[in-house]
């Protein structure tokens, strides 16, 4: 609303493209975010979109700078977990853990607090603290039977941590629980379960190629008859 109408429309178009492409083609989404950023760098939503596009392409230093700028402009705390995860991406898990203990976390909504818990557990794993990562994920949200948008990811992270710690039976149980909650396919819990059960998937394309290679060569019977007739004629001449 703070931009002239024509400029606002141009910026909006680029932000829409960022949203549409960020999962399927993050590099292209990043390009659109840079255009929006050149047009309206003083708009918090633009800085936030640029941050997520940079984050999706693993440009963590750039993403962190954009998230910080967006937070200064908006005054909100919603970006706190992803900012902490950028610190992990930059190889600074200790900073991520420090952020998990800051007062900003208490201002997050439930989804944000769960996200912060996931980041903190990831930071523990970065430091080789598997048992601490498991304990970090143990929470009322994990124990609850209610399903929320973040439930599948929380259960999956817990199962993955258990598996990394060698607790396979428990891990299998929690991968199953993650799959039950994963209505949108946000995780690969089904693949992880199949892998634990020793199921191997065969690429249908490779199988088709294999079948084709096993087929016998096709012989043109007409050509074979013609060759036989020529041999007979040559024999007669002889």
Secondary structure as UniProt FT lines:
FT   HELIX           5..21
FT   TURN            22..24
FT   HELIX           26..39
FT   TURN            41..42
FT   HELIX           44..56
FT   TURN            57..58
FT   HELIX           60..74
FT   TURN            78..79
FT   HELIX           80..89
FT   TURN            90..91
FT   HELIX           93..100
FT   HELIX           103..107
FT   HELIX           110..126
FT   TURN            127..128
FT   HELIX           130..137
FT   HELIX           140..143
FT   TURN            149..150
FT   HELIX           151..164
FT   TURN            165..166
FT   HELIX           168..181
FT   TURN            183..184
FT   HELIX           189..196
FT   TURN            197..198
FT   HELIX           204..214
FT   HELIX           221..237
//
